Amino acid sequence: MRIEENIKLGFKDVLIKPKRSILKSRAEVELVRNFNFRYSRLSWSGIPIMASNMDTVGTFSTAIVLSKLRLLTAIHKYYSIQEWEKFISILSSDVLNYIIVTTGISDLDYFKLKKIFLLSPLLKYICIDVANGYSKNLIIFLKRIRDTFPDKIICAGNVVTGDMVEELMIAGADIVKVGIGPGSVCTTRIKTGVGYPQLSAIIECADVAHSLNGKIISDGGCINSGDIAKAFGAGADFVMLGGMLAGHNECEGTIIKEKNKKFVVFYGMSSKYAMDLHIGGLADYKSEEGKLVKLLLKGSVKNTILDILGGLRSACTYVGAKNIHQLTKNTTFIKVLEQENKIFNHIN
């Protein structure tokens, strides 16, 4: 046993220090980024924000809306081959440029992934998603996927330390997903005592990834557009959103009516509810590491995305950044004890 004495930070622990700017308007900020990837040799252009591969967020309906705004969607892994076939048959090639196919690491997942990619040669993104990215089985599966799909963009995770980012990238990942326990409906930190504050995880993992010509996704912990700006400022190449995009018309979740109001069920993918729904229940050797909540139905996800992008543009103007890449370079974090004046937050 040992203790690391230096303090690790989350989004709530910092603010971005403003700097002199020559930008005249938020409209001057360019949010689209262009990326080239280490192994696949493919390029991608778009706004580097993506919907999480949760089954009430990373849906086909969400993907159609987000693709029109040039944002990515990590499609959840519980759609059938038949559902994928129907979905792909109605899509344009441009929409497929913003689709990420999610997979687990079992043999069944492997063969299902191969069938999905046979449906269209235009699919090019794979997300290998496990809760514990420190598993040896993830490395073995990642190498298998890289051998099978040498020309695809492969993301793997989740991890929170530079040593594992390095190992995943050496094994064949173009992108590593960073985050353990920060999600709004994740209880891993409570149930296991394991985790890492998200801001420090991004900073440390991005440093290693960029030295290897790789990329990282910040996955989890954002509750507003300011947190997204902080994630990019810390060095994230992409930011994945779950809770912020939950509760919308496109989420395909269960809708509950109470007192003339509509609510959508939202839950962690390691919750008992999700396991009952998808894998026949919670195994005796497991505990649930997610919770279930009801969210007021928010309408179209497009409105939320536009609000997020507006906040991100505003953040860039405060530090004189013409684009997201400059936001990273222009960010200075200051540690704080408070974020906002909350005096009117609970007034009815």
Secondary structure as GFF3:
##gff-version 3
##sequence-region A 1 348
A	DSSP	three_ten_helix	11	13	.	.	.	ID=ss1
A	DSSP	beta_strand	14	16	.	.	.	ID=ss2
A	DSSP	three_ten_helix	26	28	.	.	.	ID=ss3
A	DSSP	beta_strand	33	36	.	.	.	ID=ss4
A	DSSP	beta_strand	43	46	.	.	.	ID=ss5
A	DSSP	beta_strand	49	51	.	.	.	ID=ss6
A	DSSP	alpha_helix	60	68	.	.	.	ID=ss7
A	DSSP	beta_strand	72	75	.	.	.	ID=ss8
A	DSSP	alpha_helix	81	89	.	.	.	ID=ss9
A	DSSP	alpha_helix	93	96	.	.	.	ID=ss10
A	DSSP	beta_strand	99	103	.	.	.	ID=ss11
A	DSSP	alpha_helix	107	118	.	.	.	ID=ss12
A	DSSP	beta_strand	125	129	.	.	.	ID=ss13
A	DSSP	alpha_helix	136	148	.	.	.	ID=ss14
A	DSSP	beta_strand	153	159	.	.	.	ID=ss15
A	DSSP	alpha_helix	162	171	.	.	.	ID=ss16
A	DSSP	beta_strand	175	178	.	.	.	ID=ss17
A	DSSP	alpha_helix	188	192	.	.	.	ID=ss18
A	DSSP	alpha_helix	198	211	.	.	.	ID=ss19
A	DSSP	beta_strand	215	219	.	.	.	ID=ss20
A	DSSP	alpha_helix	225	234	.	.	.	ID=ss21
A	DSSP	beta_strand	238	241	.	.	.	ID=ss22
A	DSSP	three_ten_helix	243	245	.	.	.	ID=ss23
A	DSSP	three_ten_helix	249	251	.	.	.	ID=ss24
A	DSSP	beta_strand	255	258	.	.	.	ID=ss25
A	DSSP	beta_strand	261	267	.	.	.	ID=ss26
A	DSSP	alpha_helix	272	278	.	.	.	ID=ss27
A	DSSP	beta_strand	292	296	.	.	.	ID=ss28
A	DSSP	alpha_helix	301	318	.	.	.	ID=ss29
A	DSSP	alpha_helix	324	330	.	.	.	ID=ss30
A	DSSP	beta_strand	333	335	.	.	.	ID=ss31
###
